[in-house]
Amino acid sequence: MKSTLLVAALAGTFPIAAQAQQSSVTMYGLIDASISYVANNGGSANWQQTSGLVNGSRWGLRGNEDLGRGTQAIFTLENGFSIGNGKSSQGNRMFGRQAFVGLSTASAGTLTFGRQYDTLVDHLAPLALIGGSYGGAVATHPYDNDNLGNSIRFDNAVKYSSVNYGGFSFGAMYGFPSKRDNYTKLNRAFSVAASYANGPLRIAGGYLEMSGGTMFSPTNRRWVVTGLPFTAGKQRRFGLGASYAMGPATVGAVWTQSRFPNMIAMDLTGQRRIRAVTDLNFNNYELNVHYLLTPAVSLSGSYTYTRARKRNSGGGNIASHRHTVTLQIAHSMSRRTDVYLTSSYRHVTRTQHAALGGLFKESGVLAASAQTVIATGIRHRF
């Protein structure tokens, strides 16, 4: 159900104002529920009901008001939740996915303020398998280290998005500092990205920088950039991507690099320091394809090679390699509802994995081993 509420009630009382200014509010959302099978979950198989395996379940409100002369006031409030238990996601926030307000013009672009995505998510992520309506969380690069899966949203952010100049568009975001707790401080954040679309060709690139803050949360730990106190080091993410459509098929390639200097590992339960490292880097190389068998049935898949390197403070480099293959078939039952079958195979190579301190120990995967995820689910949009 999609409903649009117009301020028609004001028109009867204030007809002149109603003609000069119109506003609308739209409610929207997506519900994704599935049953998944996970092999090698701590050494054994596991069946579970999952929420948001392909697209995070959400509901939201977006609106606009015509201010005249091609200018609009806009806002978006978006809540993420689990369909399994009804709880809010993103740290139990009411509007944890997005919450912003701003101004938009047809000639100058859009300026928004609030909790928002960075510009790599806007421009580069759509070229990766996770960034579209296919692929989903199982296609995420390890721990979403490049943030193409929106694991990190930015509070207190100001973002500018340009209009489309003959297929070229760009954006920039600045996030003001915000202290979250005694152990994690999200300092200044900055991102810039651009993309170009010309017929079947799309290319994009961007950069994201954070001074401090949570990187990701593997198993029962989180890695944070730290100094004294928790301010040194800058997380840097770079990325380039391209896609090309050939009839019913679209092929794409994405490269991202994530650099995390001056890292320590924190135990989430006791908030105690586990070990210090000097540098932690990821390189992700993804090839993907999306193919329409029929207007209602689509196939998609990707292969991602990830190389992680940890440089210890005492000297020496340790590397680990991960291969991820993702496949999905989806059948649209209507414009708003589809069912899907998705799978992902992940394999970590080299015995150095154990020396990385469980860097790739995701969902209980044993060291230097493989994991397979198979799931079937339903998505409904409203």
Residue pairs with C-beta under 8 A, 6 or more apart in sequence:
1 27
1 382
2 26
2 27
2 28
2 382
3 26
3 27
4 24
4 25
4 26
5 24
5 25
6 22
6 23
6 24
7 18
7 21
7 22
7 23
8 18
10 17
10 18
11 18
11 19
20 68
21 65
21 66
21 67
21 68
22 65
22 66
23 63
23 64
23 65
23 66
24 63
24 64
25 61
25 62
25 63
26 61
26 62
26 63
27 59
27 60
27 61
27 382
28 59
28 60
28 61
28 62
28 381
28 382
29 57
29 58
29 59
29 60
29 381
29 382
30 55
30 56
30 57
30 58
30 379
30 380
30 381
30 382
31 57
31 83
31 379
31 380
31 382
32 51
32 52
32 53
32 54
32 55
32 56
32 57
32 83
32 377
32 378
32 379
33 49
33 50
33 51
33 57
33 83
33 84
33 377
33 378
34 49
34 50
34 51
34 53
34 54
34 340
34 342
34 375
34 376
34 377
34 378
35 47
35 48
35 49
35 50
35 375
35 376
35 377
36 47
36 48
36 49
36 50
36 53
36 373
36 374
36 375
37 45
37 46
37 47
37 373
37 374
37 375
38 45
38 46
38 47
38 48
38 363
38 371
38 372
38 373
39 45
39 371
39 372
39 373
40 364
40 365
40 366
40 369
40 370
40 371
40 372
41 363
41 364
41 365
41 371
42 364
42 366
43 364
43 366
49 84
50 84
50 375
50 377
51 57
51 81
51 82
51 83
51 84
52 80
52 82
52 83
52 89
52 137
53 136
53 137
53 138
53 342
53 375
53 377
54 133
54 134
54 135
54 136
54 137
54 138
54 328
54 340
54 342
54 377
54 379
55 133
55 136
55 379
56 80
56 89
56 97
56 150
57 80
57 81
57 82
57 83
58 78
58 79
58 80
58 81
58 97
59 78
59 79
59 81
60 76
60 77
60 78
60 79
60 95
60 97
60 98
61 75
61 76
61 77
61 78
62 74
62 75
62 76
62 77
62 78
63 74
63 75
64 72
64 73
64 74
64 75
64 104
65 72
65 73
65 74
66 72
67 73
67 103
70 105
70 106
70 107
71 103
71 104
71 105
72 103
72 104
72 105
73 101
73 102
73 103
74 101
74 102
74 103
74 104
74 110
74 112
75 100
75 101
75 102
76 98
76 99
76 100
77 95
77 98
77 99
78 95
78 97
78 98
78 99
79 88
79 93
79 94
79 95
79 96
79 97
80 88
80 89
80 90
80 96
80 97
81 87
81 88
81 89
82 89
88 94
88 96
89 96
89 97
90 96
90 97
90 153
95 115
96 115
96 153
97 150
97 153
98 114
98 115
98 116
98 117
98 153
99 114
99 115
100 112
100 113
100 114
100 115
100 116
100 157
100 159
101 112
101 113
101 114
102 110
102 111
102 112
102 113
102 114
103 110
103 111
104 110
104 111
106 163
107 163
108 163
109 160
109 161
109 162
109 163
110 160
110 161
111 158
111 159
111 160
112 158
112 159
112 161
113 157
113 158
114 156
114 157
115 153
115 154
115 155
115 156
115 157
116 153
116 154
116 157
116 159
116 173
117 150
117 153
117 154
118 147
118 152
118 154
118 173
118 189
118 191
118 193
118 208
119 159
119 161
119 170
119 171
119 172
119 173
119 191
119 192
119 193
119 206
119 208
120 146
120 147
120 148
120 191
120 193
120 206
120 207
120 208
120 237
120 239
121 131
121 147
121 148
121 150
122 161
122 171
122 193
123 169
123 170
123 171
123 193
123 194
123 195
123 204
123 205
123 206
124 131
124 148
124 193
124 195
124 204
124 205
124 206
124 239
124 240
124 241
124 254
124 256
125 131
125 148
125 149
125 150
126 132
126 202
126 204
127 202
127 204
127 241
127 242
127 243
127 252
127 254
128 135
128 139
128 148
128 241
128 252
128 254
128 286
128 288
128 302
129 135
129 139
129 252
129 286
129 288
129 300
129 301
129 302
129 326
130 136
130 137
130 139
130 140
130 141
130 148
130 149
131 148
132 290
132 300
134 290
134 298
134 300
134 328
134 330
134 340
135 288
135 300
135 302
135 326
135 328
136 328
136 342
137 149
138 326
138 342
138 343
138 344
138 373
138 375
139 302
139 304
139 324
139 326
139 344
140 148
140 149
141 148
141 149
141 256
141 282
141 284
141 286
141 304
141 306
141 324
142 282
142 284
142 306
142 308
142 322
142 324
142 359
142 360
142 362
143 151
143 215
143 216
143 217
143 218
143 362
144 150
144 151
144 216
145 215
145 216
145 237
145 258
145 282
145 284
146 237
146 239
146 256
146 257
146 258
146 282
146 284
147 208
147 237
148 239
148 254
148 256
151 216
152 210
152 213
152 214
154 173
154 175
154 186
154 189
155 175
155 178
155 186
156 175
156 176
156 177
156 178
157 173
157 174
157 175
157 176
157 189
158 173
158 174
158 175
158 176
159 171
159 172
159 173
159 174
160 171
160 172
160 173
161 169
161 171
162 169
162 170
162 171
163 169
167 196
167 197
167 198
168 194
168 195
168 196
169 194
169 195
169 196
170 192
170 193
170 194
170 195
171 192
171 193
171 194
172 190
172 191
172 192
173 189
173 190
173 191
173 192
174 188
174 189
174 190
175 186
175 188
175 189
175 190
176 188
177 185
177 186
177 187
177 188
178 186
179 185
179 186
180 186
180 213
180 214
182 271
183 224
183 230
183 266
183 271
184 213
184 214
184 222
184 224
184 230
185 212
185 213
185 230
185 231
186 210
186 212
186 213
186 214
187 210
187 211
187 212
187 213
187 231
188 210
188 211
189 208
189 209
189 210
189 211
189 213
190 208
190 209
191 206
191 207
191 208
191 209
192 206
192 207
193 204
193 205
193 206
193 207
194 204
194 205
194 206
195 202
195 203
195 204
195 205
196 202
196 203
196 204
200 244
200 245
200 246
201 242
201 243
201 244
202 242
202 243
202 244
203 240
203 241
203 242
204 239
204 240
204 241
204 242
205 239
205 240
205 241
206 238
206 239
207 236
207 237
207 238
207 239
208 235
208 236
208 237
209 234
209 235
209 236
209 237
210 225
210 234
210 235
211 225
211 231
211 233
211 234
211 235
212 224
212 225
212 226
212 227
212 230
212 231
212 232
212 233
212 235
213 224
213 225
213 235
214 222
214 223
214 224
215 222
215 223
215 224
215 225
215 235
215 260
215 263
216 222
216 223
217 268
218 358
218 359
218 361
218 362
219 358
219 361
219 362
219 363
219 364
220 267
220 268
220 269
221 265
221 266
221 267
221 268
221 274
221 358
222 265
222 266
222 268
223 260
223 263
223 264
223 265
223 266
223 280
224 230
224 263
224 264
224 266
225 232
225 233
225 234
225 235
225 260
225 261
225 262
225 263
226 232
226 233
226 262
226 263
226 264
227 233
227 262
232 262
233 260
233 261
233 262
233 263
234 261
235 258
235 259
235 260
236 258
236 259
237 256
237 257
237 258
237 259
238 256
238 257
239 254
239 255
239 256
239 257
240 254
240 255
240 256
241 252
241 253
241 254
241 255
242 252
242 253
243 250
243 251
243 252
243 253
244 250
244 251
244 252
248 291
248 292
248 293
249 289
249 290
249 291
249 292
250 289
250 290
250 291
251 287
251 288
251 289
252 286
252 287
252 288
252 289
252 290
253 285
253 286
253 287
253 288
254 284
254 285
254 286
254 288
255 283
255 284
255 285
255 286
256 282
256 283
256 284
257 281
257 282
257 283
257 284
258 281
258 282
258 284
259 279
259 280
259 281
260 279
260 280
260 281
261 278
261 279
261 280
262 278
262 279
263 276
263 277
263 278
263 279
263 280
264 273
264 274
264 275
264 276
264 277
265 273
265 274
265 275
265 277
265 357
266 272
266 273
266 274
267 274
274 357
275 357
276 313
277 310
277 311
277 312
277 313
278 311
278 312
278 313
279 309
279 310
279 311
280 308
280 309
280 310
280 311
280 359
281 308
281 309
282 306
282 307
282 308
283 306
283 307
284 304
284 305
284 306
285 304
285 305
285 306
286 302
286 303
286 304
287 302
287 303
287 304
288 300
288 301
288 302
288 303
289 300
289 301
289 302
290 298
290 299
290 300
291 298
291 299
291 300
292 298
293 299
295 332
296 331
296 332
296 333
297 329
297 330
297 331
297 332
298 329
298 330
298 332
299 327
299 328
299 329
300 326
300 327
300 328
300 329
300 330
301 325
301 326
301 327
301 328
302 324
302 325
302 326
303 323
303 324
303 325
303 326
304 323
304 324
304 326
305 321
305 322
305 323
305 324
306 321
306 322
306 323
306 324
307 319
307 320
307 321
307 322
308 319
308 320
308 321
308 322
308 356
308 359
308 360
309 317
309 318
309 319
309 320
310 317
310 318
310 319
310 356
310 357
310 359
311 317
311 318
312 318
318 352
318 355
318 356
319 350
319 352
320 348
320 349
320 350
320 352
320 353
320 356
320 359
320 360
321 348
321 349
321 350
322 346
322 347
322 348
322 349
322 360
323 346
323 347
323 349
324 344
324 345
324 346
324 347
325 344
325 345
326 342
326 343
326 344
326 345
327 342
327 343
327 344
328 340
328 341
328 342
328 343
329 340
329 341
329 342
330 338
330 339
330 340
330 341
331 338
331 339
331 340
332 338
333 339
336 380
336 381
336 382
337 378
337 379
337 380
337 381
338 378
338 379
339 376
339 377
339 378
339 379
340 376
340 377
340 378
340 379
341 374
341 375
341 376
342 374
342 375
342 376
342 377
343 372
343 373
343 374
343 375
344 372
344 373
345 370
345 371
345 372
345 373
346 362
346 365
346 370
346 371
346 372
346 373
347 369
347 370
347 371
348 360
348 365
348 367
348 368
348 369
348 370
349 368
350 368
351 368
353 359
353 360
353 367
353 368
354 367
354 368
358 367
361 367
362 371
363 371
365 371
